[in-house]
Amino acid sequence: MNRREFLKLTAESAILMATTGIRKAIAEENAPKRLIFYFTATGNSLYIAKELGGELISIPQIIKNADLNYTADEIGIIYPIYQSKAPEIVQKFIKKAKLTAPYKFAIGTYGKKQCNAVELFDELAKENGYTFDYINTMLMVDNFLPRFDMNEELKIDKHEDEQLQQIKADLNAHKKWHQPVTQEDRDFRNSIVKQYGEMLPVCGGILAQKMLKINVVKSVNLLYALPKKEPSEREVFCR
Ligand SMILES: Cc1cc2nc3c(=O)[nH]c(=O)nc-3n(C[C@H](O)[C@H](O)[C@H](O)COP(=O)(O)O)c2cc1C
């Protein structure tokens, strides 16, 4: 290759790289801005938030801010389901915040039976002037430890990947859908509340973290999912 050919090739490569860069920048600029607000006690909901991508904002870290006005193309809330409801801190956030987005979604993670969680989230949203386009739930490892043996729980395949792929596809298509609720779901939750009262959404987060810290779960090394500040990974927790 002579000098002239070399210079021509270099110039062509530079142009190609520049146009690729510009195309990428335009694509990124045009990509919908997705904001995800999450609360997690033991890592499941954080894992989902990370998988869904966008900008992640921890609800406990911002709840005390005076300004909770947020605008984006897509706003999502990811939370653990406690007695079929959103934890109290998530409820407070929805009451206090001003969320503006043409597409809003919520995903509640749960361990066994979420009953009418979708309907209860929808009611909470509507009471605060919001219409969520998409509300779904995701079955994951149950962290309500007094109820079962965690070692057994970890062995159960809850098909998380399949559920997650479906949710990702739905959100990317801006699907408008609420997971259906039956009268049986409502009756079941009502019977639980009658029996035990309604207190878990209030103290649930603390309870879940306490359960991780005590020896109940030492054998499965769940503390890995709970570093000092907040869980950052949940691979060990969920497998
Ligand atoms: C106080 C408390 C209440 C819970 N209530 C329910 C429930 O009603 N139904 C259910 O299926 N799982 C329930 N769970 C399990 C959690 O919803 C589930 O493990 C969730 O994915 C945990 O999310 P996190 O790791 O992000 O905190 C409860 C857990 C706790 C600690």
The ligand as an SDF file (V2000), in Angstrom:
LIG
                    3D

 31 33  0  0  0  0  0  0  0  0999 V2000
  -43.2590   -8.4910   55.7640 C   0  0  0  0  0  0  0  0  0  0  0  0
  -43.3360   -9.2840   54.5150 C   0  0  0  0  0  0  0  0  0  0  0  0
  -44.5580   -9.5170   53.9240 C   0  0  0  0  0  0  0  0  0  0  0  0
  -44.6440  -10.2840   52.7520 C   0  0  0  0  0  0  0  0  0  0  0  0
  -45.8640  -10.5060   52.1820 N   0  0  0  0  0  0  0  0  0  0  0  0
  -45.9350  -11.2810   51.0660 C   0  0  0  0  0  0  0  0  0  0  0  0
  -47.2140  -11.5650   50.4750 C   0  0  0  0  0  0  0  0  0  0  0  0
  -48.2560  -11.0820   50.8860 O   0  0  0  0  0  0  0  0  0  0  0  0
  -47.2380  -12.4150   49.4230 N   0  0  0  0  0  0  0  0  0  0  0  0
  -46.1010  -12.9670   48.9040 C   0  0  0  0  0  0  0  0  0  0  0  0
  -46.1910  -13.7390   47.9590 O   0  0  0  0  0  0  0  0  0  0  0  0
  -44.8680  -12.6530   49.3990 N   0  0  0  0  0  0  0  0  0  0  0  0
  -44.7660  -11.8380   50.4580 C   0  0  0  0  0  0  0  0  0  0  0  0
  -43.5290  -11.5280   50.9950 N   0  0  0  0  0  0  0  0  0  0  0  0
  -42.3000  -11.9350   50.2460 C   0  0  0  0  0  0  0  0  0  0  0  0
  -41.7000  -10.7590   49.4540 C   0  0  0  0  0  0  0  0  0  0  0  0
  -42.7110  -10.0140   48.8120 O   0  0  0  0  0  0  0  0  0  0  0  0
  -40.7380  -11.2240   48.3400 C   0  0  0  0  0  0  0  0  0  0  0  0
  -39.7890  -12.1150   48.8010 O   0  0  0  0  0  0  0  0  0  0  0  0
  -40.0820  -10.0220   47.6630 C   0  0  0  0  0  0  0  0  0  0  0  0
  -39.6110  -10.4110   46.3980 O   0  0  0  0  0  0  0  0  0  0  0  0
  -38.9260   -9.4350   48.4630 C   0  0  0  0  0  0  0  0  0  0  0  0
  -38.4060   -8.3450   47.7330 O   0  0  0  0  0  0  0  0  0  0  0  0
  -37.0660   -7.5950   48.1390 P   0  0  0  0  0  0  0  0  0  0  0  0
  -35.9620   -8.6290   48.1380 O   0  0  0  0  0  0  0  0  0  0  0  0
  -36.8850   -6.5720   47.0630 O   0  0  0  0  0  0  0  0  0  0  0  0
  -37.2340   -6.9780   49.4730 O   0  0  0  0  0  0  0  0  0  0  0  0
  -43.4540  -10.7810   52.1510 C   0  0  0  0  0  0  0  0  0  0  0  0
  -42.2250  -10.5090   52.7470 C   0  0  0  0  0  0  0  0  0  0  0  0
  -42.1560   -9.7800   53.9350 C   0  0  0  0  0  0  0  0  0  0  0  0
  -40.8190   -9.5260   54.5530 C   0  0  0  0  0  0  0  0  0  0  0  0
  1  2  1  0
  2  3  1  0
  2 30  2  0
  3  4  2  0
  4  5  1  0
  4 28  1  0
  5  6  2  0
  6  7  1  0
  6 13  1  0
  7  8  2  0
  7  9  1  0
  9 10  1  0
 10 11  2  0
 10 12  1  0
 12 13  2  0
 13 14  1  0
 14 15  1  0
 14 28  1  0
 15 16  1  0
 16 17  1  0
 16 18  1  0
 18 19  1  0
 18 20  1  0
 20 21  1  0
 20 22  1  0
 22 23  1  0
 23 24  1  0
 24 25  2  0
 24 26  1  0
 24 27  1  0
 28 29  2  0
 29 30  1  0
 30 31  1  0
M  END
$$$$
